[in-house]
Amino acid sequence: MSLKRDIALSFATAVLGLTFISGGTVAYFNDTKLANNSFTTGLLELGMNKETIIQVGDIVPGDIMHGNFVLTNDGTVNIKEIILHSSYEVIDNGKSNQDDDLGDHIKVKYLYNVNTRERVIVEKTLSELKDNPQQILKEFPVGSKEEKFAVQFQFIDNGEDQNHFQDDELLLNWNFEAVQRDEDPDLQK
């Protein structure tokens, strides 16, 4: 009798379990919604109207040279600041310069932001600017007007013999670094 009872109890348990399973799947209402999300990164892009700001030849001590350029924010992200990184190479074609750096004899009389009427660099030699980054612009938002700059260089006449610089060449590289805006801890769009 115990075997029949165990089989009957097992069968009853199985039927009860199937009832709970099937009853649990159809005994309530259900509704779902799908939310599609995306993350798109911004574009930080500084534009410049020319590749060469100034190219002059046959300069002599005392000469003053002028250049200009325009920067634009061509991206989708506000620019926090623009930093000028300056470097140069002297090609000694004439007499030996004997460790006299031509970069000590050419100075930026001024780098002038035409829009704000501000001199952002004043009376600095190229050697002083080398490896010494300079902030030339703050806050350059997307959609803002172009920023115009004028620059004046001078080959310094120090009143001494500068003959060893004859026929030399100085290749100046100005790298403009755009820095993104600060992070927004609560950005919502």
Residue, then its C-alpha position, 0 to 999 in steps of 0.5 A: m500500500s505504501l508503494k501505491r500511496d507514494i506513486a499517487l502522492s508523486f503524481a498529485t505533486a506533479v499535477l499540482g506543480l504543473t498547475f502552478i507553472s501554467g497558472g503563473t504564466v497566464a494569471y497577470f497582465n504584462d506590458t513592456k516599453l523599449a528605450n533607445n539611448s545613444f552617446t555621440t562624442g563631440l568634435l573638437e576642431l580648430g580651423m586656421n585660414k592659412e598654413t604659413i603666417i609669415q615667410v620673408g627673406d633677406i632680412v637684416p638687423g632692425d627689420i620689422m615684419h608683419g603677419n596675420f591669421v584667423l582662427t575658427n571653431d569648426g567643431t561641435v564642442n566649445i573650446k576652453e582655451i587656445i595655447l600657442h606652442s612655439s619651436y624653431e630650428v636654425i640652419d647655420n648656412g654662413k659663418s659659425n654662430q658659435d652658440d649664438d642663437l638666432g632665436d635670441h635676436i628675433k622677437v615677437k613685438y606683439l601678437y594682437n587679437v584684433n577682435t578683443r584689441e588685446r596684445v596676448i604676447v608682447e616683446k618676447t624673443l623666439s627663444e623665450l617662447k620656445d618650449n614655453p606655451q602661451q595662452i592666446l585665447k580663452e573661451f571659443p564657443v561653437g558658433s562664435k565669430e572668427e578670431k583675427f590675429a596680427v603679429q609683428f616680428q623684429f630682427i633685433d639690432n643689438g648694435e654689435d657685430q651680427n655678421h655671423f647670422q648672414d645667410d642663416e635661416l630660422l624655421l619657426n613652427w607655431n602649433f595652436e592647441a585647442v583645449q576642450r571645455d570643462e566636463d559637464p557633470d549634469l549634461q542633458k540634451 
